[in-house]
Amino acid sequence: MIQTVLKRDGRVVGFNEEKIKSAIRKAMLTTELGEDESLIQKIAVRIAQTGNEQMTVEEIQDRVELELMKSPRKEVAKKYIAYRDKRSIARRAKTRDIFLEIIEAKNTDITRENANMNADSPAGMMMKFSSESTKPYVDDYLLSERTKDAVRNGYIHIHDKDYYLTKSLTCVQHPLDKILKDGFTTGHAESRPAKRIETASVMACISLETAQNEMHGGQAIPAFDFYLAPFVRSSFKEEIKNLETLSGEDLSEFYDMKLKDYLYQSVENLTGRERLLQHAVNRTVGRVHQAMEAFIHNMNTIHSRGGNQVVFSSINYGTDTSAEGRCIIRELLNSTYEGVGNGATAIFPIQIWKKKRGVSYLPEDPNYDLYKLACKVTARRFFPNFVNLDATYNYHEDWRADDPKRYEYEVATMGCRTRVFENRYGKKTSIGRGNLSFTTINLPRLGIECMSIENPEERKEAFFQKLEDILQIAADQLNERFSFQRTAYAKQFPLVMSRLWNDSERLGPNDSIESVINQGTLGIGFIGLAECLIALTGKHHGEDAEAQKLGLEIVTRMRDRANEFSEKYKHNFSILATPAEGLAGRFTRMDRKTFGVIKGITDKDYYTNSNHVPVYYHCSPRHKAEVEAPYHDLTRGGHIFYVEIDGDATHNPEAISDIVDLMDKYNIGYGSVNHNRNRCMDCGHENAIDNLEACPKCGSHNIDRLQRITGYLVGTTDRWNKAKLAELKDRVVHK
């Protein structure tokens, strides 16, 4: 006898015989003979009494069809089958509408969810079909009812939910030295260790690309200069040996001699062994430059994820003071300055200068000249961004200036902002670790629900109670996702779980990844602090000291709870200043539908990213730094500080260093600068002329502005969704 029914969404409910009768009755009423209550009763009782204790909805409906076909009323069976088909189509209608948007290449929030994905290409379409198909399964079978309600009602957003089923992790900082020294397997073939700078450059690309296909987030190299420096020396030695062959001289004394720097100089006025030495240096510099040029070119052309998207890549550098490391840095910056193709700005990798006093920031520092070059390159090409190793929370007690592996104790970041450093379950480092997954809280919705409470203290108390409830849901959901991720086998991630993730080398192919992934982080993000504060106080934190005080109290509470969750669940929980792209508009649309248009909150198409001062608010870079800086210490899962500067920055690198000085002064962890850069979409020509309408090179009027979105550059704003385009339009210069 049937006792319970397993529904399509995974819920188990009590069996109700009346539902069978109702369905048969509806089918009979569409026939000429009408209903037959006796037959209805007979079929319903037979199914109820002969069925298994628990049956699925589909199994019960199959039995109804069978009984009707055996009865004298076979025409009813046909109507019932048609009714089932119609209901099935109705259930799939939403999926059909979404698929049609993808098929017809419409410019919608579905197809423009990620600005660096070409969802119009066949591979991009396939990826979107897959993405939209997997999300309902996750909802139906992997999320708790409480989590589903929170998602459905716009309180939280689960990032990369389409990858949930794959058990993949978000991102990782590549220990590239392991790859270059030992080689690696991509799952299809093996690579030998590198010997030359050209090979090392290519292997760095392949490592990033391969890992991208095993993960759902970005890829980063934490110490690009340190990792590639040994191959400058090996390439130099190769050039010396070539000269030995040509000259017949023994030049072995040059093999390991310490060079002050690798600088290209004319050999015209040099003679003898000095001429040969400089010639080898010049040849080495040329090879390094070409290798860096190739690296940048490859990272903008090698596609991952089914061939529709370049790798979301980042590289950190700036603190290797050896001659070889400086050569890598210099030629990387020179190649970046020159641009790719027709002189276009490279979109990837996101480059990050590691700013540290005594090393790479002050006039007396050994890499100060390269720091100034970095500012010059940023003034033209947007990159590098700047990570502040001198920020108090980026300090590592084991860092020593004379340690050749000091990079292991230097924080590195993903270009978009993700930060991994502290570690409860292993070595404190960025290397070989990354984020596991993250979920974002909609702060404005919580604020809106409390804004009608007249008493300020009661309003605040009600808000924090709501925040506490949503934080708990987010933590539970992340813990549940971790429990699902940990069941994956190492063989599912051939590179990440053999060479990249810390301690993964001790895993066998059929071992679960559970024992190593806890060194990663679970991120609780947030969006719209500014709009939340407007709801609670009437003003945002950029314009009012009391609002700023409350904003810091809110994020401090979140940080404290994350620490408590870390103890409770035994994971590395952290608070993330969410880099919202598609989400910026999604939450706003949901809240506007529920609460209507509220001035300063839901009257725009987007919510302000994380803890930023609203993009439309006029203020100086200094004021923006003063307001946003305190949040960086609280958001150790990732943060970024932006400044928009006016006009052509190409000839004003001092404007860039001024922003880095603000970062140093206000204890800001990571920052970047936005400025005007036009791009001709026909010939690729770039300049910084205000309001450019026609390309001075080819005359085309197909001009776009190169822009940064959530931390990375985008080659064309045609791929931006409506919310981010609205935000772009509202951006003002900070001056």
MARMILUM-23409 format. One record per residue (C-alpha): residue in one letter; x, y, z. Coordinates in steps of 0.25 Angstrom, whole numbers, plus 2048, in hexadecimal, padded with zeros to 3 digits. Last residue first. Example, Ala and Ser with C-alpha at 12.3 -4.5 7.8 and 13.67 -1.06 7.14 Angstrom:
BEGIN
S8377FC81D/A8317EE81F/
This chain:
BEGIN
K89C9027E1/H8958F57E0/V88F8F47D2/V8818EF7D1/R87A8E27CE/D86B8E37CB/K86C8DE7BD/L8758D27C1/E86A8CE7CB/A8608CE7C1/L8688C67B8/K86A8BC7C4/A85B8BB7C6/K8588B97B7/N8628AD7B5/W8708B07AF/R8748A87A3/D8738B579A/T87C8BB7A3/T8888B679B/G8968B179F/V8938AF7AE/L89D8B27B8/Y89D8AB7C6/G89A8AF7D4/T88A8AF7D5/I8898B67C7/R8958BE7C1/Q8938C67B4/L8988C87A7/R88F8D27A0/D8898CE793/I88A8D5785/N8848CF778/H8848DD771/S88F8D8768/G8998E2762/C8A48D8761/K8AF8DF76A/P8A98EB770/C89D8E2774/A8908EA774/E8878EF780/L8918F178B/N88A8F7797/D8978FA79E/I8A48F6797/A8AB8EA79F/N8B08E2793/E8AF8D478D/H8AF8CE77F/G8A98C077E/C8A68C176F/D8978BF76F/M8938C077E/C89B8CD780/R89E8CE78E/N89D8DA798/R8A48DA7A5/N8A08E47B0/H8A48E07BE/N8A28D67C9/V8AD8D47D4/S8AF8C77DD/G8AF8C37EB/Y8B38B87F6/G8B58B8804/I8B28C6809/N8BA8CB816/Y8B68D9814/K8C48DF811/D8C98D4808/M8BC8D3800/L8BC8E37FF/D8CB8E27FA/V8C68D87F0/I8BC8E27EB/D8C78ED7EA/S8D08E27E2/I8C58E27D7/A8C38F17D6/E8D28F17D5/P8D18E97C8/N8CC8F57C1/H8CF8F47B2/T8C68E87B0/A8BC8ED7BA/D8B38F37AF/G8A68F97B5/D8A18F87C3/I8A48EE7CE/E89A8E47D3/V89F8DD7E0/Y89D8CF7E4/F8A08C87F1/I89F8B97F2/H89B8AE7FB/G89C89F7FE/G89A894808/R8A189C812/T8958A6812/L8968AC820/D8A48B281E/H89F8B7810/Y8938BE816/P89C8C881E/A8A18CE810/E8938D180A/V8908DE810/E89E8E4811/A8A28E0803/K8958E67FD/H8988F3805/R8A68F37FF/P8A28F07F1/S8998FC7F2/C88A8FB7F2/H87E8FC7E9/Y8748F07EB/Y86F8E97DE/V8788DD7E0/P8728DA7EE/V87D8D97F9/H8828CB7F8/N87E8C1803/S8798B57FA/N8768BA7EC/T86B8C57EC/Y85D8BF7E8/Y8598C07DA/D84E8C57D0/K84B8D17D8/D83F8D67E0/T8408CA7EA/I8488D17F5/G84A8E07F3/K83B8E27F2/I8338D67F4/V82C8D07E8/G8238C47EC/F8258BB7F7/T8238AD7F1/K8268B07E2/R8308BA7E6/D8378B07EF/M8388A57E4/R83D8AF7DA/T8478B47E3/F84C8A67E7/R84E8A27D8/G8558AF7D4/A8618AE7DC/L86189F7DB/G86589F7CD/E8728A67D0/A8758A67DF/P8838A67E5/T87F8A27F3/A8878A87FE/L88A89B804/I889897813/S89188A817/F88E87C81B/N89A87381C/H893866821/K89185E82E/Y88286082E/K88086683C/E88E86D83C/S88E87382E/F87F877831/E88387F83D/N88E886834/A883889829/R87A88E834/D885898838/R88789C82A/M87889E828/R8778A7835/T8838AF830/V87B8B1823/I86F8B6829/E8778BF834/L87F8C5829/G8738C9821/L86D8CE82E/K8788D8830/Q8788DC821/A86A8DF822/E86D8E882F/A8788EF827/D86F8F281B/E8728F480C/G87A8E8808/H8738DF812/H8668E080C/K85A8E9811/G84C8E7815/T8508DF822/L84B8D1820/A8478D1811/I8528DA80D/L85C8D1815/C8568C580D/E8588CC800/A8678CF803/L8698C1808/G8648BC7FB/I86A8AE7FA/F8708A4803/G879897803/I87A88B80C/G886884807/L88B87680A/T89A875809/G8A486A805/Q8AD86280F/N8A1859811/I8A3854803/V8AE84A807/S8A883E80E/E89B83F807/I8A083D7F9/S89C82F7F8/D8A68247F5/N8A481D7E7/P8B08247E0/G8B98237EC/L8BB82F7F5/R8C88327FB/E8CB83C7F1/S8BF8447F5/D8C684A801/N8C48587FC/W8BB8597EF/L8C485A7E3/R8CB84E7DF/S8C28417E0/M8B48467E4/V8B48537DB/L8BA84B7CF/P8B283F7CE/F8A58457D4/Q89B8397D3/K8A682F7D7/A8A78357E5/Y8998307E8/A88D8397EB/T8868367F9/R88C8437FF/Q88484C7F6/F8768477FB/S87A84980A/F880857805/R87285A7FF/E86B85780C/N87585F814/L87386B80A/Q86486980C/D86586981B/A86D87581B/A86487D812/I85887981A/Q85F87D827/L86288A821/I85488C81D/D84F88A82B/E859894831/L85689E826/K84789E82A/Q84B8A0839/F8558AB835/F84A8B282E/A8408B1839/E84A8B7843/K84D8C2839/R83E8C6837/E83C8C5846/E8478CE849/P8428D883E/N8348D8843/E82B8DA837/I82B8CC831/S8278CE823/M8368CB81E/C8368BD824/E8338B5817/I83A8BF80F/G8478BC816/L8468AD815/R8448AF806/P84F8B9805/L8598AE80B/N8578A4800/I861899805/T86B8927FC/T86F8847FC/F87D87E7F9/S8858727F5/L89286B7F7/N89B8777F7/G8AA8757F4/R8B686E7F9/G8C38697F3/I8CA8767F7/S8C38817FF/T8CA87D80B/K8C887A81A/K8CB86B81A/G8C186181E/Y8B3860824/R8AF86D82A/N8B587581E/E8B688481C/F8BA88880E/V8AF887803/R8AA8937FC/T8A08947F1/R8A18A27EB/C89D8A17DC/G8AC8A07D9/M8AE8947E2/T8B78987ED/A8C58957F3/V8C9897801/E8D8895804/Y8DD88A80D/E8E1880802/Y8E788C7FA/R8F288C805/K8F88807FE/P9068867FC/D90588B80A/D90E89780C/A9028A180E/R8FC898818/W8ED894819/D8EA88B824/E8E089482C/H8D8896820/Y8D18A481E/N8C58A5815/Y8BC8A9820/T8C48B5824/A8C58BA815/D8D38BA811/L8D18B0806/N8C88B97FF/V8C38B37F2/F8C38BC7E6/N8BD8BB7D9/P8C68B97CD/F8BF8BC7C4/F8B68C77BF/R8BE8C87B1/R8C28D67B0/A8C48DB7BE/T8C68CD7C3/V8D28CC7BA/K8D88D97C0/C8D58D57CE/A8DC8C77CC/L8E88CF7C6/K8E98D77D3/Y8E88CA7DB/L8F38C47D2/D8FC8D07D6/Y8F98CD7E4/N8FD8BF7E4/P9098C07EC/D9028CA7F6/E9088D77F9/P8FD8DF7F2/L8F28D77F9/Y8E98CD7F4/S8EF8BF7F0/V8F88B97FA/G8FA8C1807/R8EB8C4808/K8E38BA800/K8DA8BB7F4/K8D68AE7ED/W8D28B37DF/I8C68AB7DA/Q8C48A87CB/I8B68A37C6/P8BA8997BB/F8B389D7B3/I8AB8A87AC/A8B88AC7A4/T8B78BB7A0/A8B88BC791/G8C48C0789/N8C08BA77C/G8C18AC781/V8C58AD790/G8CA8B8798/E8D78C0798/Y8D58C37A7/T8D38B47AB/S8DF8B07A3/N8E78BA7AB/L8E18B67B8/L8E48A77B6/E8F28AB7B1/R8F58B37BE/I8EF8A87C7/I8F689D7C1/C9038A47C1/R9018A87CF/G90089A7D3/E90D8967CC/A9158A27D2/S91089E7E0/T9068A77E7/D8FA89E7E6/T8EF8A77ED/G8E68AC7E1/Y8DD8A07DC/N8CF89B7DD/I8C88957D1/S8BA8937CE/S8B288B7C4/F8A38897C1/V8A68807B5/V8A08847A8/Q8928807A5/N88A87979A/G89386D797/G88C8637A0/R8908697AD/S89E86D7A9/H8A387679E/I8B187A79B/T8B0888794/N8B289279F/M8BB88A7A8/N8C388579C/H8C7894798/I8CB8977A6/F8D488B7A7/A8D988D799/E8DD89C79C/M8E48977A9/A8EC88C7A1/Q8EF896797/H8F58A07A1/V8FC8957A8/R90389179B/G90789F798/V90D8A17A6/T9158947A4/R91A898797/N91E8A579D/V92589F7A9/A92C8957A0/H9318A1797/Q9358A87A4/L93E89C7A8/L94489B79A/R9488AA79A/E94E8A97A7/R95689D7A3/G95D8A5798/T9588B2794/L94D8BC797/N94A8C978F/E93F8C3786/V93A8B9790/S92D8C2792/Q9268C079F/Y91A8B77A4/L9198B67B3/Y9198A97BB/D91E8AE7C9/K9298AD7D3/L92D8A07CE/K9338957D6/M93C88C7CF/D93687E7CD/Y93987B7BF/F9438877BC/E94F87F7C1/S94C8747B7/L95087D7AC/D95A8747A5/E95C87A797/G95A87478A/S952880786/L94687A780/T94586E789/E948876795/L93E880791/N933876790/K93887179E/I9368807A3/E92888079D/E9248737A4/K9298797B1/F9208857AF/S91487C7AD/S9178747BA/R9188827C1/V90B8877BB/F9058797BF/P90887B7CD/A9008887CE/L8F38827C9/Y8EE87D7D7/F8F388A7DE/D8ED8947D4/F8DF88D7D3/A8DE88C7E2/P8CF8897E6/I8CA8837D8/A8BB8847D7/Q8AF87D7D1/G8A18817D2/G89487A7D5/H88C86D7D1/M8988637D2/E89D8577CA/N89D85F7BC/Q8A486B7C3/A8AE8617C8/T8B285D7BA/E8B386C7B5/L8BB8717C1/S8C58657C0/I8C68677B1/C8C98757B1/A8D48737BC/M8D98687B3/V8DB8717A7/S8E387B7AF/A8EC8717B5/T8EE86B7A7/E8F38797A2/I8FB87B7AF/R90386F7AC/K9048617B3/A8F685E7B7/P8F28507BD/R8EB8467B4/S8DC8477B1/E8D383B7B1/A8C78387A8/H8B88367AA/G8B58397B8/T8BD8467B8/T8C98407BD/F8D48477C4/G8E384C7C3/D8EC84A7CF/K8F48577D0/L8EB8607C8/I8DE85B7CE/K8E385A7DD/D8E88697DB/L8DA86D7D6/P8D486C7E4/H8C78707DE/Q8BE8797E6/V8B08727E5/C8A28747E2/T8938717E4/L8938627E7/S88C8577DF/K88184E7E4/T87C84C7D6/L86E84E7DB/Y87085C7E1/Y8758617D3/D8688677CF/K86786D7DD/D8738767DA/H87087F7E5/I86487C7EF/H85C8897F1/I85688D7FE/Y84A894803/G8428957F6/N83588D7F9/R8398817F1/V8478807F6/A843881805/D837877802/K84186E7FC/T84A86F807/R83F86C811/E83A860809/S84885A809/L85085A7FB/L85584E7F4/Y8498477ED/D83F8517E7/D84785E7E7/V8548577E2/Y84C8507D7/P84685E7D4/K8548647D2/T8598597C9/S85085C7BC/E85486B7BC/S8628697BD/S86285E7B2/F85B8667A8/K8648727AC/M8708697A9/M86A86479C/M868873798/G87687779B/A87B86B793/P87286F787/S87687E788/D86C88878D/A86F88679C/N87D88C79A/M88188C7A8/N8898987AE/A87D8A07B2/N8778957BA/E8688957BC/R86689B7AE/T85E88F7A8/I85588E7B4/D85489D7B7/T85089F7A8/N8568A379B/K84E898793/A85788E78B/E84A887786/I84E87A78B/I85287F799/E84588779B/L83D87B795/F8448727A0/I83F87B7AB/D83187B7A6/R83286C7A5/T83786A7B3/K82B8737B8/A82286A7B0/R82785D7B5/R81C85B7BF/A81285F7B5/I8178557AB/S81684A7B6/R80884F7B9/K80484E7AA/D80A8407A9/R80283B7B5/Y7F58417AF/A7F88397A2/I7FA82C7AA/Y7ED82F7B2/K7E68317A5/K7EB82579E/A7E781D7AB/V7D98227AB/E7D781D79D/K7DB80F7A2/R7CE80F7AB/P7CB8007AB/S7D67FF7B5/K7E47F97B2/M7E98067AC/L7E480D7B8/E7EB8047C2/L7F88067BA/E7F78157BA/V7F48167C9/R80080D7CB/D80A8167C4/Q8048227CC/I80881B7D8/E8168187D3/E8188267CF/V81482C7DD/T81E8237E3/M81A8177EC/Q81B8137FB/E814807801/N8138017F4/G8068007EC/T7FB7F67ED/Q7F27FD7F6/A7F380B7F1/I7F28077E3/R7E67FE7E4/V7DF8087ED/A7E18137E2/I7DD80A7D7/K7D08067DD/Q7CC8147E2/I7CE81A7D4/L7C680E7CE/S7BA8107D7/E7BB81F7D5/D7BA81E7C6/E7BC82C7C0/G7B88317B3/L7B48287A7/E7B883279C/T7C68347A2/T7CC8407A9/L7C583D7B6/M7CC8307B6/A7DA8367B7/K7D68407C2/R7D08347CA/I7DD82C7C8/A7E58377CE/S7DC83A7DA/K7DB82B7DD/I7EA82A7DE/K7EB8367E7/E7E08317F0/E7E98257F3/N7F382E7FB/F8008277FF/G80882F80A/V813838805/V822835802/R8298417FC/G83483F7F1/D82F84A7E7/R8288407DE/K82083A7EA/L82282D7F1/V8158287F6/T812821804/Q809816809/I80580E7FC/M800800800/
